[in-house]
Amino acid sequence: MKNVPMSPQKMREMVRQIQGLPALQAQAVLKIVPRKSARFVAKTLDSAIANAEHNNKVKPETLLVKEAVAGAATSLKRFTPKARGSAGPIVKRRCHIKITVSDE
């Protein structure tokens, strides 16, 4: 998933929790976590499982989350007015999520 409107630091907390787990167990973990980042990671994991199932004819029960990475994407830079006519920067960070599933 590309250009997710959330900082990579917040996303990495969720991604680290599912790394190395069986894919179906990782889905169950993400369903009970009440964080916005969990929804984005769950959506990406569902896509990875569906791709493996459709393209490689692999059963979801045999899949493991081999790699799960959240990296920085381009940031939106904005400015807000401050005292005495100056401006303060606002950086709206974005991230890319990459999840690799494998049956080995």
N, C-alpha and C positions, 0 to 999 in steps of 0.2 A: 504494500500500500504506500502510495507516495503523497507527500505534502499534507500530512495529518496536522491539523492545527493544534498542536500540543508540543511542549518542550521535550527534547530527547531525554532529558534527565528524569522526568516524570514517567515517560514511556518505558525506560530501561528497568524501572522497579517492577513493572508487570512482566516484562519479557524475561527477566531473570528467573521468575517464579515458575515458568513453564518449561524452561530449557531442560532437556533430558527426560521429560515425562512421556509416557504413552500419549498419543494424540487424543484419545477419548477422555482420558483422565485430565489432560490439560484443558479440554473444553469444559469439563465439569468444574474445574477450579475457577475458570474465567467467568462462569455463569453466576457464581455466588459472591464474587468480589464486587462491591458497590463503588467502582471508580469509573470515570469516563475513559481512562486509558484501557481498561479491561474490555470495554465494548469494541474499541478499535482493534485490539490484539485478537479478540475472539473472531471478528469478521475476517481478519487476515488468515487466521488459522483455519477457519471454515473453508476459505477459498483454496488454501494449500491442500487440505484433505480432499476436496472435490476434484482438484486438478490431478492429484495422484490416483484417485479412484477412476476418473474418466480417461486420462491419457495413458496410464500405465497398468490399468486393470488390477490395482492393489486393493485389498480389503482394508477398511479403516481400522479394524481391530489390531492389525499387525504394524501399524505406523507408529513411529517415535518422532518426537520433536528433536531433530538432530542439531539444528542451529536456529537461534532466535536473536535478531539484532535490531536495535533501534539507533539509527544514525541521524545526524543533523542534516536538515535541508536548508534552503534559502530562507532567510528571516525577513519579515516585513519591518521596515524602519519607519517610525513615526515620531513626531515631536509634540510635546504638550507645553502650553505656556507656563512659565514660572515667574517668580517675583522679579521686579525691576526690569521687565521687558526681555528677560532671557528665555531660553527654551530648554526643556529637558528631554532627553531621548527616551523613546519607548521602543523596545525590541520585541516583536511578536514572533516567537520562535515556532518553527515547524520541524517535522521529522519524517523520515522514511522508516517503514517497518519491513523487515525481511524475515520470513520463517521458512525453514527447510525441513521437510518431513522425509523420513526414510524408513524402509521396512527391514533394515539390517541392524 
